[in-house]
Amino acid sequence: MVMPDPDAPSEEAVALAHRLLDLARGGAAAELLAYVDAGVPVDLTDASGNTLLMLGAYHGHPDVVRGLAERGADVDRLNDRGQSPLAGAVFKGEREVVAVLVEHHADPDAGHPTARATAEMFGTSL
């Protein structure tokens, strides 16, 4: 008989985490930020190490990125592939998200490839 892991999150917690990650991807800033304000960890990650902020940045949602950054999210937290939110936003051409991240002091030299290198590769600026 396999015993359940007492430290494993409940099915309800896992379902909520997936919902929150989907809210970040979809740009539902008000709903997502209400959960964060109620106690959800601002740097919640998916199985690949992508934070809510990373998902919001990569999918082009400046309101999500701004709201999370204002609540203390780590704007430089790398995912499991060593990518930063700023580099992801540069790669996707999300200029408004890039501006929000720069405003919140995201490091253009964090991760691999860096946001600076990505901008150079695509002939854009930070």
N, C-alpha and C positions, 0 to 999 in steps of 0.2 A: 504494500500500500504506500502510495506517495503522499507525504504530508504536505499540506499547503505551507508556503513560506509566510511566516507571521509578519515579516517586514515588507512583503509585496503589497503594492497599493490595491485597493478594492476595485472591482469592476466599475463602480460609479466614479471613482477618482480618475481612472484611466479614460473613461468616456468624457468626463469634464475636461481633462487635459486635451483630448483630441478636439473637442469643441472650441476651446480657447485658441488652439493653434490654427484652426480653421477661421476663427474670427480675425486673427492677425493677417492671415493670407488674404482674406476677403475684404479687409479694410473697415471692419465694423468697430471703429475706434471707440465710440461711446459705450457700447456693450462690453467690449474687452476691458476698457479702463475701469468700468464699474466693478468688474471682477477683481482687478488688481487693487482697487481702492478698498475692496472688501477683504483682502488678505491673500489673494493668489500671488505666488512669487513672481516678481517683475521679470526675472530672468529664467522663467520656465523654458525648458528645452524639449525638443522632440528627440527621437531615437538617434538622430544624426548630429545632435548638438546644436541645432538651429534654435536660437532664442525667438521669443515672440517678436522682438525688435528686428532680428535678422529676417524673419518671414515677412514682416510688414515692409521692410526696406526693399527686399528682393521683388516683392509684388507691387511696389510703387505706391505705397500708402503713407504719405508724409504725416497725416494726422495721427496714425498709429505710432509712427516713429517718434514724433514730437511728444505725444502723451506719455509714452513709455520712458523716454529719456528724461522728461520732467519728473518722473516718479522714481528715478534712480537706476534705470536699466543701464547695463554696461554697454556703451556704444561701440566698444572695441572687442567684445567677446567673440572669439573665433569659434567656428563650428568644428566638427571632427575632421574636416578636410583642410583646416587651417585658413579658412576664408573669413574675411571680416564683413560686417554689414556695409561699410562704405565701399569696399571693392565690389560687392554684389550690386549695389545701387549704380555704381559707375558702369559696370559691365552691362546692366540692363538699360542704361541710358535714362535713369530716373533722376533728372536734374533737380527737381524739387526735394526729393529725398536726400540727395547729396548735400544740398544746401542746409537742410535741417541737421544732418549728421555733423557737418562742418561747424555749424553754429553751436553744437553741443560738444565740440572739441574732439571729434573722432580722429584717430591717428591715421594719416594717409599712408604710413609706412608699416602698419600692422598687417600681419597675415602673409599668405602667399597664394597667388601673387598679391602684391600690395595694391591699394587703390591708386597710388601714384603710377605704378607700372601699368596697371590696367588702363588708366587714362592715357598714358603715352602710347600704348598699343593701339588704342582706338582713335588717337589724335584729338582727344578732348582735354579739358582742364578740370581741375577740382574747384 
